[in-house]
């Protein structure tokens, strides 16, 4: 599916979920080789701070845990949203 031009063209951001740093390394390389807009790594590996640091340092890729994803600010920064505070307020108002 990821190799289909129509589907690939519809993807704005990819966050790869991995269970450990080895699968994160494979996933990062896979996405980069296919020209996918990879923005961050997440998944169960984020339960281990050492694995998170390893991914960030060795692959140059932000690694976000569930708390960071839910809070939203770092997620929006990774996605390139310029005014994160305003966007978060807007999203919270829409959810209320």
KENUFI-494979 format. One record per residue (C-alpha): residue in one letter; x, y, z. Coordinates in steps of 0.001 Angstrom, whole numbers, plus 500000, padded with zeros to 6 digits. Layout:
TILO tortor     xx     yy     zz
TILO      A      X      Y      Z
...
END
This chain:
TILO tortor     xx     yy     zz
TILO      X 500000 500000 500000
TILO      X 502812 502426 500863
TILO      X 504292 501935 497400
TILO      X 501065 502979 495652
TILO      X 501567 506510 494259
TILO      X 498016 507682 495015
TILO      X 498128 506529 498611
TILO      X 501657 507779 499151
TILO      X 500714 511224 497814
TILO      X 497922 511476 500391
TILO      X 500277 511063 503383
TILO      X 501368 514268 505122
TILO      X 503127 512802 508161
TILO      X 504325 509390 509340
TILO      X 504984 508445 512948
TILO      X 506522 504980 513043
TILO      X 505586 502785 516020
TILO      X 508305 500370 517120
TILO      X 508765 497898 519924
TILO      X 512532 498284 520272
TILO      X 515439 500266 518884
TILO      X 516296 497625 516263
TILO      X 512798 497711 514754
TILO      X 512889 501515 514944
TILO      X 516137 501528 512945
TILO      X 514579 499292 510296
TILO      X 511384 501355 510177
TILO      X 513228 504659 509869
TILO      X 515351 503293 507037
TILO      X 512273 501764 505338
TILO      X 510372 505063 505427
TILO      X 513348 507108 504267
TILO      X 514096 504774 501349
TILO      X 510515 505140 500161
TILO      X 510457 508911 500522
TILO      X 507755 508849 503207
TILO      X 507413 511989 505362
TILO      X 508658 510385 508592
TILO      X 508417 512844 511481
TILO      X 508997 510758 514632
TILO      X 509228 507334 516222
TILO      X 506901 506164 518966
TILO      X 505555 502852 520248
TILO      X 506343 500565 523157
TILO      X 510063 501319 522924
TILO      X 509225 504659 524572
TILO      X 508687 502836 527859
TILO      X 512473 502642 528039
TILO      X 514230 506030 528218
TILO      X 517538 504466 527106
TILO      X 515945 503139 523901
TILO      X 514390 506555 523257
TILO      X 517798 508249 523586
TILO      X 519356 505632 521324
TILO      X 516782 506244 518590
TILO      X 517143 510018 518842
TILO      X 520944 509983 518879
TILO      X 521684 507256 516340
TILO      X 518898 507922 513888
TILO      X 518468 511664 514349
TILO      X 514752 511113 514736
TILO      X 512515 512528 517510
TILO      X 511072 509842 519742
TILO      X 507747 510628 521439
TILO      X 506131 508675 524256
TILO      X 502393 508455 524876
TILO      X 502390 511321 527389
TILO      X 504086 513627 524892
TILO      X 501709 512585 522117
TILO      X 498613 513207 524262
TILO      X 499893 516545 525598
TILO      X 500340 517591 521996
TILO      X 502938 520357 522135
TILO      X 505969 518271 521145
TILO      X 503867 516358 518622
TILO      X 502815 519604 516942
TILO      X 506436 520801 516897
TILO      X 507517 517575 515203
TILO      X 504734 518010 512651
TILO      X 505947 521542 511910
TILO      X 503035 523497 513371
TILO      X 504374 527012 513947
TILO      X 502023 528261 516676
TILO      X 501641 525222 518922
TILO      X 500023 527067 521849
TILO      X 497283 528574 519696
TILO      X 496663 525283 517905
TILO      X 496378 523376 521200
TILO      X 493875 525941 522555
TILO      X 491825 525630 519383
TILO      X 491851 521832 519525
TILO      X 490851 521806 523190
TILO      X 487962 524191 522513
TILO      X 486740 521985 519659
TILO      X 486867 518918 521887
TILO      X 484865 520600 524669
END
